Amino acid sequence: IMRLTDKIIQTAKKPSRGYLRLTDGDGLSLKITDRGSYFWNFRYYINGRERNMSLGRYPAMSIEAARGEALELRYHLRQGLDPLAERKKKQAAYLAEEKTQKETFEFVAREWYQLKRPEWKNEKHAQQVITTLEQFVFPFIGKKPISRISPPELLKVMEKLYDRPE
């Protein structure tokens, strides 16, 4: 198998129907669709089943980057890990983290602020509210998920607000 080069890829004719697969070896190939799109693909077998994993688009992902990614995926396979299952786990963790960030006190407080701000006639008051939150509340409970803030914690923050110098 001859390794792919940019020249080989650029001279390949797009198919009139379906797709054309140019192989680079070791499971890495470039799929050229009849619409003229180029996708890197990694083909592997796990537990006797063939799996195909999309890696990215060419030329946004270079040949070298695709080879590097394929090398890393082969390493994971040797460790007994299924690259597609690992990707799904990472995506689920990312989505869970994103959801958690949207449920933090700071996120919810800023949303509340944006909703209430138009109701306040005085811009100075609006500025005081956000400044107070940023200086005296967010440093203590801003990053915490709303569901994990206990009444005693909230009371402590409110006492700090009450005891602060005017």
Backbone torsions as a table, in degrees:
resi	resn	phi	psi	omega
1	ILE	NA	128.7	177.9
2	MET	-85.7	133.3	179.7
3	ARG	-66.0	146.5	179.8
4	LEU	-73.3	147.6	173.2
5	THR	-130.3	163.9	177.2
6	ASP	-58.8	-38.5	-178.7
7	LYS	-63.3	-45.3	178.6
8	ILE	-60.1	-44.1	-178.6
9	ILE	-63.7	-45.6	-176.6
10	GLN	-69.5	-25.5	179.1
11	THR	-88.8	-10.2	178.7
12	ALA	-68.2	135.2	179.9
13	LYS	-86.1	136.1	176.9
14	LYS	-70.3	143.6	-177.7
15	PRO	-72.6	155.6	178.8
16	SER	-76.0	-26.1	176.9
17	ARG	-143.7	148.9	175.1
18	GLY	72.7	-132.6	-179.9
19	TYR	-149.3	161.7	177.2
20	LEU	-115.0	136.0	179.3
21	ARG	-112.3	121.2	174.5
22	LEU	-103.6	121.3	-176.8
23	THR	-95.1	142.7	178.0
24	ASP	-106.2	-16.0	-179.0
25	GLY	106.5	160.4	178.6
26	ASP	54.3	36.1	175.6
27	GLY	89.8	-11.0	-178.1
28	LEU	-89.9	132.6	176.6
29	SER	-146.8	164.0	177.1
30	LEU	-117.0	125.1	-179.1
31	LYS	-100.6	124.8	177.3
32	ILE	-109.2	120.6	-177.0
33	THR	-89.6	165.2	178.4
34	ASP	-66.7	-13.1	176.5
35	ARG	-91.5	-1.0	177.4
36	GLY	88.9	15.0	176.8
37	SER	-90.0	148.1	-179.1
38	TYR	-120.7	122.9	-178.7
39	PHE	-127.4	132.0	173.0
40	TRP	-77.7	139.3	-178.2
41	ASN	-135.9	141.0	176.3
42	PHE	-118.1	120.9	-179.4
43	ARG	-107.0	131.8	179.4
44	TYR	-148.8	168.3	178.9
45	TYR	-120.7	135.2	175.2
46	ILE	-141.4	131.7	-176.3
47	ASN	53.2	38.3	177.4
48	GLY	76.8	1.0	-179.5
49	ARG	-107.0	137.8	175.6
50	GLU	-78.1	135.7	177.0
51	ARG	-127.2	145.9	176.9
52	ASN	-124.9	132.7	-176.8
53	MET	-127.9	125.7	177.4
54	SER	-77.7	135.4	-177.7
55	LEU	-106.8	-29.0	-177.7
56	GLY	156.0	179.2	-178.6
57	ARG	-96.8	147.0	171.4
58	TYR	-98.5	138.6	6.8
59	PRO	-92.2	2.2	179.5
60	ALA	-55.7	-39.4	172.8
61	MET	-103.3	116.2	-176.9
62	SER	-71.0	168.4	176.9
63	ILE	-58.8	-45.0	-178.4
64	GLU	-62.3	-42.9	179.8
65	ALA	-64.6	-40.8	179.3
66	ALA	-65.6	-41.3	177.4
67	ARG	-63.6	-40.8	178.2
68	GLY	-62.5	-43.2	178.4
69	GLU	-63.5	-43.8	179.4
70	ALA	-63.0	-39.4	178.3
71	LEU	-61.0	-44.6	179.0
72	GLU	-63.8	-40.4	179.7
73	LEU	-66.5	-38.2	176.7
74	ARG	-64.1	-36.4	176.8
75	TYR	-61.8	-45.0	178.4
76	HIS	-61.5	-39.7	178.1
77	LEU	-61.4	-41.6	178.4
78	ARG	-64.3	-25.6	177.6
79	GLN	-82.3	-2.8	179.8
80	GLY	87.6	13.0	-179.0
81	LEU	-98.4	141.6	176.1
82	ASP	-90.1	113.9	-176.9
83	PRO	-55.1	-39.2	179.3
84	LEU	-66.8	-41.5	178.3
85	ALA	-64.5	-39.2	178.8
86	GLU	-64.3	-41.7	178.9
87	ARG	-61.6	-43.3	179.8
88	LYS	-63.3	-38.9	177.7
89	LYS	-62.5	-45.2	179.7
90	LYS	-61.7	-43.5	179.6
91	GLN	-63.0	-41.5	179.2
92	ALA	-64.4	-41.5	179.0
93	ALA	-64.7	-41.3	179.2
94	TYR	-62.4	-45.6	-180.0
95	LEU	-64.7	-38.0	178.0
96	ALA	-65.1	-41.8	179.2
97	GLU	-64.1	-43.1	179.5
98	GLU	-61.7	-42.3	179.0
99	LYS	-63.9	-43.1	179.5
100	THR	-60.6	-42.4	-179.8
101	GLN	-63.3	-32.6	-179.9
102	LYS	-77.2	-10.4	180.0
103	GLU	-106.7	10.8	179.2
104	THR	-76.0	158.9	179.0
105	PHE	-57.9	-44.7	-177.5
106	GLU	-60.9	-45.2	-179.3
107	PHE	-59.8	-48.7	-178.2
108	VAL	-65.7	-41.1	-179.9
109	ALA	-63.7	-40.1	178.8
110	ARG	-67.2	-37.7	176.1
111	GLU	-62.2	-46.1	178.4
112	TRP	-58.6	-44.4	-179.6
113	TYR	-59.0	-45.9	-179.8
114	GLN	-63.7	-34.4	178.3
115	LEU	-71.5	-41.0	-174.9
116	LYS	-81.9	-29.5	-173.8
117	ARG	-50.0	-45.3	-179.7
118	PRO	-62.1	-24.0	-179.1
119	GLU	-76.1	-23.5	-178.6
120	TRP	-81.3	126.3	-176.9
121	LYS	-77.5	-24.6	-174.0
122	ASN	-104.3	118.6	180.0
123	GLU	-64.1	-33.4	179.6
124	LYS	-62.6	-40.3	178.5
125	HIS	-63.0	-44.8	179.3
126	ALA	-58.5	-42.8	179.8
127	GLN	-65.6	-39.3	178.9
128	GLN	-63.5	-40.5	-179.1
129	VAL	-61.5	-51.2	-176.9
130	ILE	-68.2	-37.4	178.5
131	THR	-63.4	-43.3	178.6
132	THR	-60.9	-45.6	178.2
133	LEU	-60.1	-47.6	-177.0
134	GLU	-65.6	-37.0	-176.3
135	GLN	-86.8	-36.9	-169.6
136	PHE	-115.2	-14.3	-176.7
137	VAL	-113.8	-54.3	-177.0
138	PHE	-56.3	-39.3	179.6
139	PRO	-59.9	-24.3	-176.4
140	PHE	-98.2	-42.9	-176.6
141	ILE	-130.6	7.1	-175.9
142	GLY	-58.7	-41.6	-175.5
143	LYS	-86.9	-4.9	-178.5
144	LYS	-79.9	140.0	172.9
145	PRO	-62.9	139.5	-179.4
146	ILE	-50.2	-42.9	-175.8
147	SER	-66.2	-15.5	-177.5
148	ARG	-104.1	7.5	179.2
149	ILE	-90.6	120.1	-177.8
150	SER	-87.9	155.8	177.1
151	PRO	-54.6	-42.3	178.1
152	PRO	-60.9	-36.4	177.4
153	GLU	-63.3	-45.0	-179.8
154	LEU	-62.9	-40.7	178.3
155	LEU	-62.0	-41.6	179.8
156	LYS	-61.3	-43.3	179.0
157	VAL	-65.0	-41.7	180.0
158	MET	-65.6	-36.8	177.1
159	GLU	-64.5	-40.4	177.2
160	LYS	-60.4	-41.2	178.5
161	LEU	-63.4	-43.3	-177.4
162	TYR	-68.7	-37.3	-176.6
163	ASP	-84.3	-5.5	-176.0
164	ARG	-69.6	152.9	178.1
165	PRO	-68.4	143.7	-179.6
166	GLU	-76.3	NA	NA
